[in-house]
Structures are given as C-alpha cells and as structure tokens.
Amino acid sequence: MGEFALPASPDQLAFFGGVGLLTVAGLIEWPVAGVILVGHLLAANRNHQALHEFGESLEQA
C-alpha cells in the first residue's frame, strides 16, 4: 500500500506515552508533563530551529 513513517523514533514514542500515562493516572500534573516533553524535545533535536528559538526565549524570560 505504501510506506508509513513515524513522526518520532520508537524510543521517543515510548517516552511520550509514558509521560502521558503518568499524567492520565494523576501522578504528575499536565503543566509538569508539558515541561518534561518540551525539555525532551529540546535535548533530542538540537538542530531544530523552532525549538532552539523557543529555548532561547525561555532563557530570556
């Protein structure tokens, strides 16, 4: 039928799923989950310009 590519690696999808599961279970709050996910994205993809600019704006705030 065709090729299907995941938007992230299986390791990253497992990490996102784990954070989502912890959030749904109520073990962490959604703002904390958001910060964890953004931090993970910034650490995993250092060459992405939009994430780089977002990180710089957070540093200035």
Order of alpha helices (4+ residues) and beta strands (2+ residues): alpha-alpha-alpha
